[in-house]
């Protein structure tokens, strides 16, 4: 299968500028009594070269690939006797030294138990004078809780269980006390409040309080993952960054009134092709990310890194693309040093070539807020997986929905569609979570992980309707992705019956296909999948997820149930077109 990715340069005003500049040259040449013919012959070549360079530079500046080095710091590691306080400290010191060696400014997010240690205070004060950022890592520890005047409930001084080690395990009033305690301690050491606060997951009450009282400018949370370490963050804004709902920090908001104006950047540099399906055999995911400790597939594997970083740099990303590099110190320097040492010169080279913009998390947050009053539409498009096996993926995100597309061999599937709704409150907004795990999930229409098995992959597929009413999948031989505006991505797939086109915009998804056959988009799932659908009628499919009733609506086309339990259904086109409506009414 062949894949083509194209960009559509903005050439508006090119010839107008050319003519004006040519007229200026004529005027100058007359004044200087120069021969005009030579200038007229040479100048267009010069202008075209400079013009093309300018267009490319403008495109890269308006749609950059941003890299943040985020290294977060824990003061203790109870899971291993080898990871002493001194070993954790030396890991952070080595990370800082390596960033300085390559001329990068990074962000160090420090947990409270490390914040109160003099060694870290001295190291990070020096780092700040060198241009690095120091912010807060929002996992809760015993010294933090005690200094806030509360009783510690953990098994260890740092306990990773969600009801103890994260803000979701505390009441809203307790969360504010934890914030105040941390912020005053931080200011007493560094003379200012932190501008960035990160965590694997952070609740809306804490984030809003951090913004309103302490004016933070950026946050970050974990990549999408299902069941990893007991934490499920699933169906969110897949990469880049978003403004969260005031009711749910994992949910992108649709309105200025409904959003916390702090962008949350998605961490870890997730593999856009392979990460999603990783763990189908056990229904919790492994990790394929830029983290340097993962050596089979991920940031410790040179082949993977040399594929991932250039692929993200050239991805058709719309507003911008984003990569988080770095590692928490509790993995230890011995496990991360080889991966980091391999990554650093590659990132340096791409940055020197203008393909990456390396900056601190706070700098990215300020840039985001300056350019985007609302969450922008973004995309990640990659041509092939790192093994060059012919698998290709696209992710599209907006403030209304996300969708994931996958090509493998000659097969194409819409493997993911999740809805974003700022009115859905998280389970932890007003009360403390009592379980040792955490779960944030957005409402699904298509979920190719949760509803799949290794043998049966859920998804929406392009099919031909046969004379007997059955269907067969239509092969896709190649595809191309093209930017069609600031929020619009066009995907064109070639089939034996002509091109199949998808146009993904902020609030609608339009599919156009004009073959000389009868066709449909057909949904199937694994036999025992627990699906949310409650009813299907002509243009609306209704569902319930975690007590929340929702619906997906078609502006054009119709739903048709194949099975009585809604486990198999089709979308039939209207005059060769299907239009999904994801906008609020």
C-alpha positions as MATLAB code, in Angstrom:
seq = 'XXXXXXXXXXXXXXXXXXXXXXXXXXXXXXXXXXXXXXXXXXXXXXXXXXXXXXXXXXXXXXXXXXXXXXXXXXXXXXXXXXXXXXXXXXXXXXXXXXXXXXXXXXXXXXXXXXXXXXXXXXXXXXXXXXXXXXXXXXXXXXXXXXXXXXXXXXXXXXXXXXXXXXXXXXXXXXXXXXXXXXXXXXXXXXXXXXXXXXXXXXXXXXXXXXXXXXXXXXXXXXXXXXXXXXXXXXXXXXXXXXXXXXXXXXXXXXXXXXXXXXXXXXXXXXXXXXXXXXXXXXXXXXXXXXXXXXXXXXXXXXXXXXXXXXXXXXXXXXXXXXXXXXXXXXXXXXXXXXXXXXXXXXXXXXXXXXXXXXXXXXXXXXXXXXXXXXXXXXXXXXXXXXXXXXXXXXXXXXXXXXXXXXXXXXXXXXXXXXXXXXXXXXXXXXXXXXXXXXXXXXXXXXXXXXXXXXXXXXXXXXXXXXXXXXXXXXXXXXXXXXXXXXXXXXXXXXXXXXXXXXXXXXXXXXXXXXXXXXXXXXXXXXXXXXXXXXXXXXXXXXXXXXXXXXXXXXXXXXXXXXXXXXXXXXXXXXXXXXXXXXXXX';
ca = [
       0.000    0.000    0.000;
       1.391    3.435   -0.903;
       0.866    6.568    1.156;
       1.196   10.180    0.061;
       1.214   13.208    2.363;
       0.887   16.630    0.823;
       0.847   20.202    2.067;
      -0.947   23.046    0.327;
       1.254   26.176    0.538;
      -0.342   29.539    1.016;
       0.690   31.422   -2.113;
      -1.729   34.331   -1.673;
      -0.124   37.538   -2.905;
       2.916   35.862   -4.497;
       2.586   37.364   -7.973;
       1.288   40.659   -6.614;
       4.459   40.994   -4.541;
       6.545   39.925   -7.519;
       5.126   42.644   -9.786;
       5.503   45.349   -7.169;
       9.091   44.354   -6.484;
       9.908   44.176  -10.198;
       8.559   47.697  -10.651;
      10.758   48.853   -7.780;
      13.832   47.296   -9.452;
      13.001   49.074  -12.691;
      12.818   52.393  -10.887;
      16.077   51.830   -9.060;
      17.845   50.705  -12.220;
      16.804   53.852  -14.074;
      18.119   55.973  -11.238;
      21.403   54.087  -11.265;
      21.608   54.070  -15.093;
      21.877   50.248  -15.032;
      20.990   47.866  -17.817;
      17.482   46.626  -17.100;
      17.467   43.488  -19.194;
      19.977   41.677  -17.024;
      18.059   42.469  -13.860;
      14.779   41.320  -15.405;
      16.420   38.037  -16.409;
      18.053   37.283  -13.059;
      15.595   38.712  -10.599;
      12.630   36.296  -11.101;
      14.847   33.327  -10.264;
      16.036   35.045   -7.093;
      12.505   36.061   -6.144;
      11.086   32.566   -6.621;
      13.792   31.004   -4.438;
      13.352   33.555   -1.673;
       9.557   33.383   -1.965;
       9.495   29.638   -1.574;
      11.791   29.858    1.446;
       9.517   32.497    2.968;
       6.383   30.402    2.424;
       8.042   27.383    4.033;
       9.279   29.461    6.955;
       5.844   31.003    7.470;
       4.214   27.561    7.414;
       6.662   26.179    9.971;
       6.248   29.198   12.258;
       2.453   29.033   12.044;
       2.338   25.259   12.558;
       5.416   24.358   14.623;
       6.439   21.044   16.092;
       7.085   21.878   19.741;
       9.305   19.758   21.980;
       9.247   20.066   25.769;
      11.825   18.266   27.884;
       9.822   17.505   31.030;
      11.694   15.665   33.777;
       9.678   15.272   36.942;
      11.240   14.629   40.296;
      10.283   12.327   43.144;
      12.184   12.523   46.405;
      11.736    8.869   47.351;
      11.096    5.567   45.589;
       9.700    2.892   47.946;
       9.470    0.202   45.257;
      13.216   -0.469   45.126;
      15.929   -0.408   47.782;
      18.491    0.442   45.096;
      16.764    3.751   44.391;
      18.051    5.707   47.341;
      17.432    9.425   47.808;
      20.970   10.099   46.588;
      20.522    7.950   43.469;
      17.316    9.801   42.566;
      19.068   13.123   43.077;
      22.018   12.141   40.892;
      19.578   11.078   38.166;
      18.089   14.574   38.107;
      21.553   16.159   38.207;
      22.603   14.052   35.207;
      19.465   15.018   33.286;
      20.211   18.678   33.904;
      23.846   18.299   32.882;
      22.844   16.555   29.661;
      20.337   19.277   28.730;
      23.047   21.902   29.244;
      25.494   19.880   27.140;
      23.115   19.979   24.164;
      21.983   23.554   24.716;
      18.368   22.785   25.609;
      16.184   24.465   28.216;
      14.014   21.937   30.039;
      11.223   21.847   32.587;
      11.751   20.167   35.953;
       8.508   19.451   37.802;
       9.215   18.719   41.441;
       7.124   16.698   43.877;
       6.732   18.088   47.419;
       8.909   15.425   49.072;
      11.809   16.487   46.831;
      10.937   20.181   47.072;
      11.760   20.229   50.789;
      15.204   18.620   50.272;
      18.080   21.165   50.298;
      20.039   19.320   47.607;
      17.258   19.755   45.056;
      16.715   23.358   46.084;
      20.360   24.203   45.390;
      20.452   22.281   42.101;
      17.257   23.795   40.734;
      18.064   27.343   41.779;
      21.181   27.054   39.636;
      19.114   25.503   36.839;
      16.763   28.481   36.834;
      19.701   30.866   36.324;
      20.635   28.785   33.252;
      17.211   29.218   31.662;
      15.465   26.046   32.821;
      11.961   26.055   34.260;
      11.040   24.639   37.673;
       7.399   23.776   38.227;
       5.243   21.449   40.330;
       4.642   17.721   39.959;
       1.233   17.011   41.471;
       1.515   13.668   43.169;
       0.737   13.840   46.864;
       3.229   12.618   49.470;
       3.368   12.204   53.237;
       5.358   15.382   54.033;
       2.999   17.379   51.829;
      -0.112   16.081   53.564;
       1.338   16.556   57.044;
       2.504   20.098   56.304;
      -1.056   20.824   55.141;
      -2.303   19.731   58.563;
      -3.860   16.442   57.490;
      -3.343   12.757   58.261;
      -1.432   10.602   55.804;
      -3.263    7.452   54.648;
      -0.631    5.906   52.414;
       1.258    2.638   52.662;
       4.562    4.444   52.024;
       5.695    8.098   52.177;
       4.897    8.176   48.467;
       2.002    5.887   47.481;
       0.957    5.624   43.827;
      -2.605    4.494   44.590;
      -5.023    7.077   43.201;
      -6.978    7.644   46.431;
      -3.774    8.606   48.271;
      -1.155    9.768   45.803;
      -3.286   12.070   43.643;
      -5.514   15.064   44.305;
      -8.585   13.062   43.266;
      -8.284   11.176   46.572;
      -9.005   14.329   48.595;
     -12.036   16.555   49.077;
     -12.150   19.895   47.227;
     -11.374   21.760   50.460;
      -8.406   19.485   51.134;
      -7.158   19.984   47.590;
      -7.038   23.734   48.142;
      -5.071   23.267   51.359;
      -2.592   21.061   49.506;
      -2.219   23.708   46.788;
      -1.694   26.540   49.293;
       0.872   24.535   51.247;
       2.857   23.635   48.143;
       2.761   27.110   46.643;
       3.926   28.882   49.766;
       6.749   26.401   50.245;
       7.793   26.799   46.606;
       7.779   30.604   46.833;
       9.775   30.555   50.074;
      12.501   28.618   48.251;
      12.518   30.093   44.739;
      10.982   33.513   45.330;
       8.093   32.973   42.919;
       5.188   30.641   42.278;
       5.559   27.920   39.629;
       4.031   28.641   36.230;
       3.471   24.965   35.324;
       1.872   22.101   37.236;
       1.825   18.565   35.859;
       0.463   15.207   36.929;
      -0.527   11.866   35.417;
      -4.053   13.141   35.969;
      -5.325   16.277   37.643;
      -8.872   17.195   38.655;
     -10.727   20.287   37.478;
     -11.166   21.790   40.956;
      -7.436   21.716   41.650;
      -6.547   23.042   38.216;
      -9.066   25.876   38.399;
      -7.827   26.835   41.862;
      -4.210   26.814   40.653;
      -5.193   29.147   37.825;
      -7.461   31.543   39.702;
      -5.268   31.985   42.770;
      -1.733   31.319   41.517;
      -2.083   32.109   37.799;
      -0.366   29.055   36.351;
      -0.013   29.118   32.568;
       0.411   25.436   31.628;
      -0.296   21.918   32.773;
       0.385   18.428   31.438;
      -1.155   15.011   31.933;
      -0.524   11.434   30.860;
      -1.088   10.144   27.353;
      -4.188    8.094   26.684;
      -3.839    4.722   28.396;
      -6.206    1.981   29.499;
      -5.564    0.347   32.871;
      -1.825    1.080   32.895;
      -0.651    1.221   36.531;
      -4.324    1.328   37.523;
      -4.905    4.620   35.701;
      -7.326    4.889   32.786;
      -7.411    8.069   30.722;
      -9.281    7.164   27.577;
     -10.902    8.925   24.665;
      -9.408   12.367   25.299;
      -7.715   14.935   23.089;
      -5.182   12.500   21.675;
      -2.024   14.634   21.458;
      -0.940   18.297   21.469;
      -2.945   20.352   24.014;
      -6.463   21.446   24.965;
      -8.380   23.743   27.303;
     -10.207   21.557   29.843;
     -13.788   21.817   30.985;
     -14.404   23.450   34.354;
     -16.241   20.258   35.318;
     -13.741   17.719   34.044;
     -10.032   18.340   33.489;
      -9.770   15.436   31.051;
     -12.611   16.739   28.864;
     -11.913   19.470   26.277;
     -14.328   22.382   26.637;
     -16.359   23.764   23.757;
     -16.857   27.335   25.002;
     -14.768   30.061   26.588;
     -17.229   30.210   29.485;
     -16.949   26.481   30.066;
     -13.175   26.166   29.964;
     -10.321   26.571   32.413;
      -7.936   28.833   30.447;
      -4.873   26.688   31.134;
      -3.724   24.427   28.282;
      -3.063   20.807   29.241;
      -0.337   19.202   27.121;
      -0.433   15.427   26.555;
       2.735   13.769   27.802;
       5.159   11.010   26.832;
       5.241   11.040   23.029;
       2.852    8.211   22.235;
       3.288    5.969   19.169;
       0.399    7.050   16.876;
       0.206    3.681   15.128;
       0.958    0.944   17.665;
       0.158    2.331   21.132;
      -3.620    2.229   20.712;
      -3.901   -1.536   20.194;
      -1.059   -2.468   22.547;
      -2.508   -4.884   25.099;
      -5.632   -6.139   23.343;
      -4.845   -9.607   24.665;
      -5.177   -8.444   28.270;
      -7.307   -5.252   28.117;
      -4.733   -3.073   29.789;
      -2.052   -1.338   27.847;
       1.679   -1.516   27.738;
       3.755    1.490   26.793;
       5.169    2.539   23.404;
       6.341    6.112   23.978;
       9.398    8.344   23.708;
      10.347    7.464   27.290;
      13.975    6.314   27.037;
      13.575    3.331   29.377;
      11.446    1.412   26.840;
      13.893   -0.426   24.623;
      11.818   -2.935   22.658;
       9.625   -0.340   20.956;
       9.880    3.189   22.247;
      12.380    5.800   23.312;
      15.182    3.361   24.064;
      15.055    1.793   20.595;
      17.097    3.684   17.990;
      15.018    2.420   15.066;
      11.835    3.608   16.748;
      13.271    7.025   17.701;
      14.708    7.615   14.223;
      11.247    6.875   12.822;
       9.131    8.703   15.419;
      10.896   12.051   15.699;
      11.117   12.831   11.936;
       7.593   11.467   11.431;
       6.207   13.878   14.030;
       8.248   16.745   12.592;
       6.767   16.325    9.112;
       3.271   15.303   10.244;
       0.376   17.288    8.783;
      -0.593   18.622   12.181;
      -2.798   21.676   11.423;
      -2.319   24.158   14.305;
       0.846   22.577   15.721;
       2.407   19.300   16.779;
       3.798   18.410   20.175;
       6.317   16.005   21.682;
       7.227   15.600   25.338;
      10.700   14.184   25.912;
      12.382   13.340   29.212;
      11.748   10.894   32.048;
      10.856   10.846   35.726;
      13.886   10.360   37.959;
      12.410    7.303   39.698;
      13.374    5.121   36.726;
      17.020    5.823   37.576;
      19.885    7.113   35.460;
      21.265    3.671   34.622;
      18.035    2.697   32.858;
      17.511    5.953   30.973;
      20.982    7.232   30.109;
      21.499    5.161   26.937;
      18.110    6.127   25.532;
      18.524    9.805   26.357;
      22.082    9.865   25.024;
      20.802    8.413   21.756;
      17.823   10.805   21.507;
      19.615   14.053   22.314;
      21.719   14.466   19.142;
      18.740   13.522   16.970;
      16.566   16.187   18.604;
      19.431   18.680   18.445;
      19.883   18.055   14.719;
      16.161   18.434   13.964;
      16.003   21.591   16.081;
      19.011   23.067   14.270;
      17.280   22.372   10.963;
      14.209   24.261   12.137;
      11.964   21.207   12.300;
      11.594   21.302   16.108;
      11.079   24.207   18.462;
      12.460   23.227   21.868;
      11.164   25.271   24.792;
       9.906   25.007   28.356;
       6.386   23.944   29.256;
       5.518   27.445   30.499;
       6.747   28.989   27.233;
       4.533   26.590   25.296;
       1.585   27.428   27.541;
       1.964   31.160   26.964;
       2.314   30.642   23.213;
      -0.784   28.451   23.144;
      -2.894   30.983   25.025;
      -1.693   33.837   22.800;
      -2.680   32.012   19.616;
      -5.790   30.031   20.600;
      -8.728   31.450   22.566;
     -10.382   28.017   22.249;
      -8.921   24.554   21.779;
      -7.683   24.339   18.171;
      -8.095   21.469   15.778;
      -4.916   19.424   15.382;
      -3.855   16.216   13.706;
      -1.114   13.606   13.757;
      -0.455   11.881   10.426;
       2.242    9.237    9.969;
       3.077    7.282    6.845;
       4.200    3.953    8.303;
       4.993    2.296   11.606;
       8.613    2.017   12.667;
       8.913   -1.560   11.419;
       7.842   -0.410    7.920;
       5.124   -3.038    7.935;
       2.623   -0.971    5.950;
       0.545    0.266    8.900;
      -0.347    3.949    8.822;
      -2.391    6.139   11.165;
      -4.136    9.502   11.427;
      -5.496   11.178   14.552;
      -7.727   14.231   14.318;
      -8.720   16.269   17.373;
     -10.954   19.280   17.903;
     -12.850   20.700   20.855;
     -15.879   18.618   19.787;
     -14.485   15.162   19.026;
     -11.522   13.015   18.132;
     -11.180   10.307   15.520;
      -8.485    7.750   14.760;
      -7.921    6.136   11.355;
      -5.788    3.076   10.611;
      -4.549    1.486    7.374;
      -3.043   -1.987    7.329;
      -2.213   -3.860    4.140;
      -5.211   -2.986    1.923;
      -7.610   -2.547    4.828;
      -8.931    0.724    6.243;
     -10.828    1.255    9.499;
     -12.119    4.182   11.518;
     -10.982    2.672   14.794;
     -11.930    5.461   17.166;
     -14.482    8.269   17.556;
     -15.052    9.884   20.954;
     -17.310   12.811   21.793;
     -16.280   15.806   23.925;
     -18.900   17.518   26.083;
     -18.001   20.145   28.678;
     -21.253   19.556   30.590;
     -20.145   16.080   31.743;
     -18.737   16.318   35.258;
     -15.975   13.952   36.304;
     -16.490   11.492   39.144;
     -14.014   13.484   41.238;
     -15.277   17.032   40.809;
     -17.077   17.360   44.143;
     -15.942   14.324   46.129;
     -12.857   12.301   46.845;
     -12.213    9.087   44.967;
     -12.074    6.107   47.313;
     -10.674    3.438   44.971;
      -6.991    2.762   44.405;
      -7.422    3.287   40.659;
      -8.566    6.278   38.600;
     -10.760    6.472   35.504;
     -11.428    9.301   33.074;
     -13.300    8.262   29.903;
     -15.128   10.324   27.281;
     -18.317    9.061   25.537;
     -17.529    6.707   22.631;
     -19.138    6.096   19.271;
     -16.297    3.853   18.076;
     -13.792    2.270   20.451;
     -11.357   -0.026   18.708;
      -9.573   -1.023   21.907;
     -12.181   -1.599   24.609;
     -14.600   -3.315   22.210;
     -11.962   -5.513   20.544;
     -10.075   -8.748   21.032;
      -6.896   -9.841   19.215;
      -9.111  -11.770   16.803;
     -11.996   -9.300   16.421;
     -11.145   -5.629   15.969;
     -14.013   -3.199   16.461;
     -14.397   -0.347   14.017;
     -16.248    1.326   11.185;
     -15.274   -0.063    7.765;
     -15.997    0.799    4.139;
     -18.070   -2.011    2.652;
     -19.927   -3.002   -0.491;
     -23.548   -4.111   -0.040;
     -24.117   -7.262   -2.056;
     -27.333   -8.411   -3.718;
     -28.160  -10.721   -0.794;
     -27.856   -7.838    1.706;
     -24.536   -8.983    3.105;
     -21.411   -6.856    2.863;
     -17.755   -7.249    2.033;
     -14.937   -4.867    2.824;
     -13.695   -2.605    0.034;
      -9.883   -2.576   -0.224;
      -7.957    0.701    0.006;
      -4.728    0.741   -1.978;
      -3.290    4.149   -1.009;
      -4.190    7.353    0.781;
      -3.119   10.978    1.033;
      -3.563   13.625    3.744;
      -3.836   17.321    2.938;
      -4.352   20.408    5.052;
      -7.408   22.340    3.814;
      -7.382   25.269    6.204;
      -6.483   25.962    9.801;
      -8.896   23.366   11.220;
      -9.554   21.018    8.305;
      -7.791   17.806    7.275;
      -8.679   16.003    4.042;
      -7.960   12.295    3.626;
      -8.342   10.701    0.195;
      -8.277    6.912   -0.125;
      -7.935    5.129   -3.448;
     -10.170    2.089   -4.003;
     -10.960   -0.111   -7.019;
     -14.183    1.883   -7.460;
     -12.721    5.384   -7.240;
     -11.605    7.766   -4.477;
     -13.119    7.676   -0.989;
     -12.803   11.066    0.711;
     -12.994   12.206    4.329;
     -13.062   15.873    5.300;
     -12.527   16.385    9.015;
     -13.531   19.801   10.315;
     -13.897   21.171   13.818;
     -17.540   20.160   14.312;
     -18.375   17.922   11.325;
     -16.913   14.940    9.528;
     -17.919   14.531    5.884;
     -17.436   11.351    3.872;
     -17.894   11.340    0.098;
     -17.737    8.254   -2.129;
     -19.199    7.890   -5.640;
     -18.630    4.333   -6.808;
     -20.823    2.443   -9.246;
     -21.788    0.081   -6.432;
     -23.983    0.167   -3.362;
     -21.898    0.966   -0.276;
     -22.066    1.592    3.461;
     -19.918    2.198    6.516;
     -20.384   -0.864    8.721;
     -19.723   -1.109   12.451;
     -18.745   -4.391   14.063;
     -17.316   -5.232   17.470;
     -16.030   -8.266   19.346;
     -18.744  -10.746   20.261;
     -18.763  -10.072   24.021;
     -18.038   -6.337   23.912;
     -20.034   -4.215   26.349;
     -21.452   -1.561   24.068;
     -23.194    1.666   25.189;
     -25.819    1.849   22.438;
     -29.469    1.890   23.475;
     -31.319    2.661   20.239;
     -30.805    3.382   16.565;
     -33.138    5.348   14.360;
     -32.788    7.021   11.014;
     -30.284    9.780   11.826;
     -29.442    9.361   15.507;
     -27.758    6.625   17.471;
     -28.339    6.903   21.227;
     -26.117    5.577   23.979;
     -25.471    5.653   27.726;
     -22.035    5.745   29.297;
     -21.436    5.909   33.074;
     -24.953    7.256   33.622;
     -24.666    9.924   30.942;
     -27.108    9.763   28.008;
     -25.746   11.025   24.710;
     -26.326   10.769   20.986;
     -24.452   11.022   17.721;
     -26.299   12.694   14.902;
     -25.997   12.529   11.141;
     -26.637   15.650    9.093;
     -26.674   13.463    6.001;
     -27.049    9.726    5.612;
     -28.876    7.288    7.861;
     -28.230    4.617   10.472;
     -29.463    1.090    9.858;
     -29.432   -1.620   12.526;
     -28.207   -5.021   11.384;
     -28.574   -6.746   14.775;
     -31.298   -6.201   17.350;
     -28.788   -5.564   20.158;
     -27.093   -2.653   18.301;
     -23.803   -4.578   18.098;
     -23.806   -4.423   14.308;
     -25.066   -1.414   12.371;
     -24.465    0.476    9.166;
     -24.378    4.050    7.997;
     -25.997    4.404    4.584;
     -25.056    7.392    2.425;
     -27.447    9.986    1.077;
     -26.499   10.820   -2.514;
     -23.052    9.311   -1.958;
     -22.345   11.343    1.160;
     -22.347   10.912    4.946;
     -22.048   13.900    7.287;
     -21.529   13.494   11.043;
     -22.583   16.416   13.225;
     -20.446   16.789   16.365;
     -21.333   20.406   17.167;
     -23.565   21.454   20.011;
     -27.101   22.564   19.153;
];
